Amino acid sequence: MHDAKYNIYIRRLISHIAQKPEYWYLAYPCEELPNETCYAVLSESLKKLDMGIPFEYVIGWSEFYKYRFQVTENVLIPREETEILVEQSINALSRSIKNNLKVLELGVGSGAIIASILLSTSKSISAIATDCSPGAILAAKNNSIRLGVNVAFKLGDWWDALNSEEDGPFDLIIANPPYVGTEKTNEKDTLSSYEPSISLYGKKPSQSGTNDAMKIISGASDWLEDGGKLLMEHGFNQRKILSDFAISNGLLILEQIDDLSGLPRVLILGK
Ligand SMILES: C[S@@+](CC[C@H](N)C(=O)[O-])C[C@H]1O[C@@H](n2cnc3c(N)ncnc32)[C@H](O)[C@@H]1O
């Protein structure tokens, strides 16, 4: 039995393959696809959906914020709740009295966050983005080229990717680290086994899922400009532990933000 979401996917898939707008299939349900190749692609794509491959991987792109990003199986499919990081970054940049700002994204994945920020601000930004996955760096680079944003990409493990002589200090650091723990939580309901394990659980999965966030928080003071901010997404049950950890690392808690479902989701930390 297929659910309503599957039917929406099929409609979007048909429109995508026919290279028509999404309403096309609804407006012309009896219309044939343009050629035999389209039917072959449709049949292959339906097989992939039946195997549980996420729709975004099947069509090769995902919508995030106001933009469209190519996604490969090397990157997390960007989530709606992560748009909070983009909105809050744009607010923080617009409130800054500086005109030239240095921004860093740690764990860039598809590049959806950093590219959306750069496309939505009028400030002059020098942007660096890192990831330990070469496949993610490649995907993010391709998205940045396609969308015409200028980002310097660096491969490496969290802060180790940076060069202390050349990079930083940063006015704004953004991170959506892997934060799914191995303990059973309802966070997993929206996860796919086709998404890279390193994006969800990190290099060394842990029960609480907070290891990577803690590595980022513990190095943040060294890389933040005075008055700079670290914006971080986290698991719904990690707000207290990460806030306490940030305070013990000399950072200020500026804001704690819930997502649209009312779950604790983002911390804004200050130096
Ligand atoms: C949850 S995904 C976020 C991707 C993207 N920023 C987004 O929000 O859609 C976490 C990202 O961190 C990267 N990552 C995981 N462990 C890392 C590490 N030790 N050092 C650097 N990046 C890491 C993963 O490859 C992945 O791209």
The ligand as an ORCA input file, in Angstrom:
! r2SCAN-3c Opt
* xyz 0 1
  C      24.095     16.740      9.506
  S      25.168     16.894      8.103
  C      24.883     18.599      7.675
  C      25.094     18.907      6.221
  C      24.640     20.317      5.819
  N      25.358     21.325      6.534
  C      23.149     20.480      6.062
  O      22.754     21.060      7.062
  O      22.360     19.984      5.228
  C      26.752     16.908      8.888
  C      27.934     17.128      7.968
  O      29.129     17.085      8.763
  C      30.114     16.319      8.101
  N      30.982     15.718      9.135
  C      30.756     14.634      9.901
  N      31.788     14.401     10.717
  C      32.692     15.364     10.462
  C      33.990     15.659     10.982
  N      34.535     14.895     11.927
  N      34.655     16.733     10.485
  C      34.094     17.514      9.514
  N      32.874     17.280      8.972
  C      32.183     16.214      9.445
  C      29.353     15.280      7.295
  O      30.108     14.781      6.221
  C      28.109     16.070      6.889
  O      28.275     16.671      5.633
*
